[in-house]
């Protein structure tokens, strides 16, 4: 058995503590590095929370166009197919790529403008 | 480092040189910049020392090329730091370096766009680009052969860069196919900065004081620079202001035309905006790859920009 609190809890607690108790006391020239660190921790939190589900959803979106056991394998096969001309760039593929890419954006930056409407999921980052 | 630098500068300038300050300057994920104050012949010179980074992108110019680019841009009336010394001998500081004048201002894109609109700055960007685009071959021969078709040359470069990565990127491959099938007809290339955008523009009290970071400069379609600064990814806090989050597209193009530049037609500009999104995504992938050999939080987070750039590219290329 792993001792509680677990990884997710520890990362979330570190981020909250840095933000509330350290960030306000930093000189301006150190603030940017601290904000980058908080952002990295927020990404790690999202990866721990639902990263596996997001990768599975992205793999499912691409499955019709590039069979593969893992998201990396499917992405590699699809990239090669597009480059060689074996896969046709049609509207269905555009929709699948968009769905798969949205999963990655929701993990990396759920507030990204390219998502369009503000993301509801995990919208409390940063 | 101080002693070796002082001795080299003294030999270069044939004068007694004392280093009054030498400290790292923030910014620049690729190169290394130092704030340098030098006392020479009774006065203090405010300078920047710019070192080659230990690992540069395959498309980055070295300091020697950047030194000549700064000189050519300055001669054409572009607002740039004055290049004052170049050392290509890596034995002095471990790597080649250049020294240039340090101009006042901040390049912080978030701070600058937080107080936008700055229509005067957007027009000034147009002025700078129009002056830069007057530089044409045969100047700067070291930049290599002229691309017969700048758009196709960029596409070929991005394919090569993607092939140098370990993993496939189908959304970017999709974008490259769209770009290939919509490419504008070729134009005669001019000197392009190729990273002209908010974040590389030094601004002091609302005035543009320097165009920085010339490491990607290349012969290309002048619309490449206009498409780069107006791409959605460089607007920071003001996505509604197409000209780098500073002003409108009209502000930028009015400044460009006022200095003799010929604004591109809409389809050509839109193509280069789309290319800008793809090119920044590929550069970001390369920078994230460098994090593995040179751990850096900034480089690691640059990798996490890629998905949103890919989504932006898919949004821009939804119509066949």
Interface residues (C-beta under 8 A of the other chain):
Chain A: X29 X32 X33 X36 X37 X39 X40 X43 X62 X66 X72 X75 X76 X77 X78 X79 X80 X82 X83 X89 X91 X93 X94 X97 X98 X100 X101 X102 X104 X105 X107 X108 X109 X112 X113 X114 X115
Chain B: X26 X159 X162 X167 X168 X169 X170 X171 X172 X173 X174 X177 X178 X232 X239 X297 X298 X300 X301 X304 X305 X306 X307 X308 X309 X310 X311 X312 X314 X315 X317 X318 X320
